[in-house]
Amino acid sequence: MNDTMIANCFVFGVNHHSTETDIRGQFSLSPQNQELLYQKALQADIKSLAIVNTCNRTEIVGMGDLNQALDLYFSVNNLAPELKDKIFIKNGKQAVEHLFNVASGLDSKVIGDLEILGQVKDAFHQSKKYGLLNGYLERMANNCVQAAKEIRHNTQISNGTTSLAYSVVKFFKGVQLNHQPKILLIGAGSFGKHIGQNITDYMHQAELYITNRTDSRAVELASHFGAKQLNFTDWKAQLNQFDIIISAVSAPDNYLINEEDVAQFKHTYLLDMSVPYSINPAIKNHLGAQHLTIDELSQMVNNTIESRKSEIPIAKEILDKNLQLFYEWSKFYQNSDSLKNWKKSLYEKVERCPFLSKLPAETVDKHVNKSMSQFALYIKNHNQ
């Protein structure tokens, strides 16, 4: 029997496999556009929808009318129709398996990425908040989380600190810096928070400054880390005083830092952790290896975890086992209406039977539940 529930699932978007960073940035959804997409999806023929929007991927997971979801996404993000050639689309089991791989870190740019599971969970939390997480997709999300946790518990694929946020401090472990380097972090979003946490945990001598378009968020994050805050209107005038400048803003409209801003730089490092880039790539002509992008740092981290690749087959076995459990549940889930109708018909027959209607309620319930179990087992064994 075909599983119509799974056939109704889809995922589409862009990620580090399908597009380069500069192109990928065009597809990224700002917080405002994410909210707008959720609102429009509620009014459309889309049963469920969640947005996974990170520095390495913008993917829409859902159930229902795929074409309508695509059109809404392109409309909300003001994307040209010809850009549809740049996105990937997966349906049915391919979509389900993709989501399981993403949540477990097997599809990440940094294999075993510790952050992606939290990002997937946040995506489904937002979906539920907007009333766009039906019971079926919620069960799928929970199974993804369970599989990812089992992989982390039973393999070494995520052993240690390997994430894009950690790649920042990992890079500077091999660099000769001032005894107390001054670091400016631009961006107080989720990714910026992870970077700030790693700087605080591993670069104890560093003097951290934080700035953000919304000053109040920078104040809040700086207070959390015991760092200093710079108003967004002031940071550019003070660039020369920093040894390290890290930009982690989400979907910037244009470059925040250009060549003229760094003309006097000699020993300053610029790290562009934004998608799309927020630091003009032409700066590399001036700073050379002192200017790094998120793609370069990702590759550095991956080069250090080759040994983890031996864990991938074990991780895939765990993933396959959890996928099969979900598929079995999905087939049974399709029969939920039949089971409800069966139960309803049994109680109706009890009411019409002179003998059964006189039995105690708990006795009737016991026999109904026994019949329900036998019916459910029959459906499962006969794949009907």
N, C-alpha and C positions, 0 to 999 in steps of 0.2 A: 504494500500500500504506500502510495506517495505521501510524503509528509508536507501537507499544504502550509503548515505554520512555518517551517524552515524555508520553504520556497518563497514565502512572503517577506523574508529578511533581505536587507541590502546594506552595503557600505560603499561610499564613493568619496573621492577626494584626492589629495596629493600628499606625498611623503618623501623622505630622503631617497627612496628607491626610484621614484618616478620622475622627480624634477630636481633641478639645481636650486640652490638657496634663493637666488635673485628672482627666479620664476615662482618658486614656492611662496614667497612673500606676498605675491598678488592675491593668493587664495586665502590668506590668513584672515580670520574673522575677529574684528575688534569686539570688546565686551558689549558695546552698544548694538553691533550687528548680530551678535549671538542672541541677544535678548529679542531683537526684531524677528530673527528667523524662528525662534521658539513661538513667538506670538502668532506669526503667519501660519506656522505648521498646525497650530491648534484649530485654525479656521479651515484647514484643508483636509483632504482625504488621506491623512497620514496617521496611522494608528499609534506610532511611537517613534521618537526621534531623540538622539543624543549627539552632542558635538564634542569631539576630541580635538582640541586646538592647542598644540604645543609648538615649540621652536622647530621641531622636525616633521610635524605632520598637521594637516587640517583634514579631518575625516568626519563624515556624517554617517552615523549608524542609525538604521531605522527599520520600520515595517510599514507596508502599505504601498502607496503609489510612488514608485521610484522616480518616474519622470516629473511628477509634480514637485517632489522634494528637490530634484536637480534644478528645476526652473526657479523655485523659491530661493534656493541658495545663490544662483547666478544673479537673480534680481536684487536680493538684499545686498550682495557684495559688489554690485555694479560691474559684473564681469562680462566681457565681450563673448558672444556665442561661440566664436571660433576657438576660445580657450577650452572648450569641452574636450578637445583632442588631447589636452594635457593631463586630464584626470583619469584615474583608474575607477572601474566599477566592478563590484563583485556581488553576486546574488546567491541565495540559498546557502548550501553547505560551505561554499567558498567564503561567503561573508562571515559566517559563524566562526570558521576556523581562523580567519584573519583576525577577528576580534580576540580570540583566545591567544593567538601568537603575540599580538600587540600587548595585551595585559601582562603576559608572562615575561616580557622583555626580550623574547626571541626575535622580534621584528625590529628592535631598536637599533639606532645607529651605533650606540655603545651597547654591545651584547650584555644582557643581564641588567640593564639600566634599572636602578633602584627607584627612580622617580616616576616612571611611566604608570605603574599600578595605581599610585595615588591620583595621577591625572585622569586615568580612566574612571576611577571611583568618583572623582569630582564631577566628571561629565555626566554620569548617570544620576548623581545627586541633583545636579541642576535640572536634568530632564524631568525628574520626579517632582521637583519644586514647581515646574511649569505645567504639571499634569500630563506630561508626554511620555511617561514610562508605564506601559501596560504590564500586566502580570507576567506575560511571556518573556518580554525583553528584560524585565527585572530578574527573572529566574536565570536567564542567560548571563546577565551581568554578575550575579552572585556565583554562578558556576565558574566564570572566568576568574574571579577573585580567588575562589577556592583552589583552582588549578595553579594559579600563579604562586600562592602561598605554599602549596605542596612542593612545587619545583624549587622554591628558595630553601625550603626546609630539608629537602632530600638531595640537593645537588650543590655544587660549588660555583654555579654559574653567576651568582650575584655576590660571591664572597668578597668581603672588603668594601671599600668605598669606590665605586666606579660609576660615575655619573657625569653629565656635562657640567654640572655645577662644581663638582669636585675637580674636574679637569683644570680649572683655573688655578687652584692652589698647587695641584700636581705639577703644572708647568713651571711655577715659580720656585719649586724646590730645587730645580736645576739652574737657577739664574742667580747671579751675584747682585744682590740688592743692598740698599742702605740698611743700616741696622734697624731703623724704624721707618719703613717705607710708608709713604702717604698714599692712600688708595681712595679714588673717587668711584663710587658705584652709581651709575645713572639708571634709575628704574627700581621701583619698589613693589613690583608685582610678584607673583608666585615664584618665578624663576630667579628674579633679583633677590628674593628672600633666601632661597636655597644657596645662592652664591655668597650672600652675606653671612649665612650660617657657617659655611665652610671656611671663609676667611677668619671668622671669629674663633672657630674650633682649631684651626691648623696654622694660622699666621698670627701668633700671639703678640708679636712685636709691632704689628702693623697698626697704623692710625687710620681708621676707616671713616670716610665721609659718604653721606648718601643724599642724592637729590632725585626729585621726581616731579613730573608735571603737576601733580596735585601735592602741594607742599605738606598737607596734613598727613598723607600716607608716608612721606619721607620722615616726618617727625616721629610717627608711630614706630616705624621700622628701626630708626636710629636709636630710639629709646630702648627698644627690645634688645639690641645688640650692645648698648652702651657706646654707640658711635656718635658722630657729629652730623648735623644736618645742614645742607646748603639750600637756600631758596633757588628755585628753578630759574629765576631771572638773574641770578648772580654767578652760577657755576662756571659759565664760559669765560668770564673775566679772570678766573682763578686757575685755569687749566695748567699754567706753567709751574704751579707749586706742587703738582702731584707726580709721583714716581710711576704710578699705575692708574690707568683710566679704563674702567670696564663699563661698556654700554649694554644694558639688558632691557631695553624698552620693547614693548610689544607693538608690532606693526606700525613702525614710524612712517609718517607721511613723506619725509625727505631726510637727507643726511643731517645729523645733529652736529657732526664734526667734519670739517673740510680741510683741504691742504693749507689754506691760509691760517687756520687755527693752530697748526702745529709747526709753523715755519721755524720757530726757535727751539723745538724739541731736540734733545740730543740723547738722553738716557731714559726717556719716558716710554713706557709700554702701553700700547692701546690694544684692548681686546674687544672685538665686536661679537657679542653674544646675541644679537638681535636677528630676527627674521621678519621682513627683509633687512638688509644691512642698514645700520644707522650711522656708520663711519664710512666715509668715502674710500672705496678700495684703492683709489689712486695714491692714498697716503703711504701705501707699501713702497712706492718708488722713493719716498723720502726716509721712511723708518726701517724698511727691510724686514728682518725677522722680529723686530719689536712691534710689528703690527700683525695680529693674528685674528682669524675669523672663527666662528663657531664650527665650521667644517674642518678646519685644520686642527683644532683642539680635539674634536671627536675622533679624528684619525689617530692622534697621539695616544689617546686612551685605549683605543682598540688595539693598537700595536703592542700594548703592554699586557693584554689579556688573551694572548693566543692559546695559553694553556686551558682556558675555559671552554674552548671549542670542543674539547674531548667530552665535556659534560652535556653537549647539545643532544646527542642521541638519547641519553637518559631523560633529559627534560622533555623530549618529544614523545617518549613512551608514556610519561605521566600525563602529558597534554592529550594524547590519543585516548588514553583510558577515560579521562574526564569528558572528552568530547563524546565518546560512545555512551557514557552515562546520560549526558544531556540529550543525545539523539533518542535514547530509549524513553526518557521522560517525555520528550516532545511528542513522540508517537502516541503515548498514552494520554497526553494532555489534549490531543485532538478529540478524544472520546469523552471529554468531560461533560459535554451536553448530553450525550447518550446515557452516561452514568446517572446524571441528575434526573433525566426523564424516567429511567428505570426505577430509581428510588421513589420518585413521585407516584409512579404507577403501582408500586408495591403497597404503599400506604393507602392508596385509593381502593385497592382490592381488599385490604384489611378492613376498611370501614364498611365494605359491602358484605363481608362474610360474617354470618351470625356467630360462628365459633371464635374466629380470630379477634373480632371487635370486642369480645369480652375479656380477652387476656390483658394482664398488667402491661403498662406502657414499656417497662424495661424488657419484658419478654418479647414484645413485638419488635422493639429496637434491635434486640439480639438477633432475631431471625432475619430481619431486613438487612442488617449489616453483614450477616453470613452470606446472604444471597448476593449482596453487592460485591463482596470479595470474590465469590465464585464467578460472577459476571465479568468483573475486571480481569480476573485470571484468564478467563476464556478469550477475552479480547486480545490480551497480550500474547497468549500462546498461539492463537490463530491469526495474529497480525491483522486484525480487522478493526 
